[in-house]
Amino acid sequence: MAEKKIAANGLLWIFAIGQLGWSLLSGIIASWLVFFFQPSAQELAAGQTLFLPQGTVLGVTAIGLITAVGRIFDAVTDPLIAGKSDSLRHRLGRRIPFMRIAAIPFGLSAVLMFCTPFSSESGLNAAWLFVFAMLFYFCLTCYVTPYNALIPELGRTQNARINLSTFISVTYFFGTAIAYLVPNLAGLFAEKAGYAGSYRITIAILAAFAVVCMLIPAFLIDENTYADTEPSSASAFRSLTETFRNKAFRIFVCSDILYWIGLTLFQTGLSYYITVLMGLESSMTFPLFAAMTVMSLACYPAVNAISKKIGKKKLIAFAFLFFSFAFLVTAGAGLTPVPPLAYGILVAVLAAVPMAILGILPQAVVADIAEADKLKTGESRQGMFYAARTFAYKIGQSAAMLLFTSIATIGREIPAGEKGFGMGYRLTALLAAALCLLGGLVFLRYNEKRVLAEIHADTEPKA
């Protein structure tokens, strides 16, 4: 039994390394794309160049429109790729072929998004960014949707699903933390390559590492051994429709959308909160996120153990409320006599606990719902459940990008120290707090007991 457990956990860690890779790429784009193409006054003074037209149309910037359209495109392709994956007949299985093909262009497109062909403001730079943003988000879907569909397959029991969700949450945190290292690493190349060039070199190095990580589970996991490779017979549209007919899933998705709008506002704004509201250097983003990550990881064993005893619902609802408070505190940065670094540490401490909970448990909730639905309907469409979830929250993320890039322009011309300085960034944190609170209220309607009862009723031995 001990040897089996070690082998099983080894498999789960191999799988989790893939999440390290794709979360690193996703983190780079989420945290630094807007920062790179819509720089603050501080970054312009540090040597950054304006590559895109900076004007607005109906309050929407070029970078805001591109990232929002990219997320919508990503969301729309999710159920299409999920349907293809669920119904695929291939000697390697239903998921692994997609992961192998998508990994390299996924990493390459992330790099090319930052490598615009012209060194000053140009509409052609915007066109270049748009093309590679669409490729990036398509490759993201082609890798992540089949990848996530393996979660309920590799985690066959309730405890195994929580363990797997814990492992991939750990690697997700590390991937995101490494992404926050971009300005620190870029500083090593700044003298010779310049501001923009240093970012491009850094992102290319990190993208190469990410691709290697994504290929590890794609080549080391034998899907035919560990997963159900029987294709689903349902069309993508019918499968998506049936997925959203699941009441438990609809409630989960509604809360998830609100959470991801709030989280995306916060994640996109984090570098601005640190540099503009707190007045720290952008290189402080990584140490503060790393501190939050260490504290969050320290909470993982407790979250894992407590969720197995009291269930996932109570912990998730608590995390929504706590996160909302952390975002509210962030909105007050720079308005109190608390030293900037101390304030940054305070935000990191407050965010650590809800990050641990929401980093682990939502994936396990989707796995529960997908498993219950499979036992009830006989249809094996795990890919569609994860695709439907990502379809919904990516629509939320696209809304968040439009909201952030538009709201952030409020008060941009106000000098530092003047009343109203940083107002736009402050408003994004307030909005994130309100949305996260609302998401928690919605999630309270999720009937966890019924979902788990459906699983147990079908798996208990018959008399």
Secondary structure, 3 states (H helix, E strand, C coil): CHHHHHHHHHHHHHHHHHHHHHHHHHHHHHHHHHHHHCCCHHHHHCCCCCCCCCCEECCEEHHHHHHHHHHHHHHHHHHHHHHHHHHCCCCCCCCHHHHHHHHHHHHHHHHHHHCCCCCCCCHHHHHHHHHHHHHHHHHHHHHHHHHHHCHHHHCCCHHHHHHHHHHHHHHHHHHHHHHCCHHHHHCCCHHHHHHHHHHHHHHHHHHHHHHHHHHHHHHHCCHHHHCCCCCCCCCHHHHHHHHHCCHHHHHHHHHHHHHHHHHHHHHHHHHHHHHHHCCCCHHHHHHHHHHHHHHHHHHHHHHHHHHHHHCHHHHHHHHHHHHHHHHHHHHCCCCCCCCHHHHHHHHHHHHHHHHHHHHHHHHHHHHHHHHHHHHHHCCCCHHHHHHHHHHHHHHHHHHHHHHHHHHCCCCCCCCCCCCCCCHHHHHHHHHHHHHHHHHHHHHCCCCHHHHHHHHHHHHCCCC
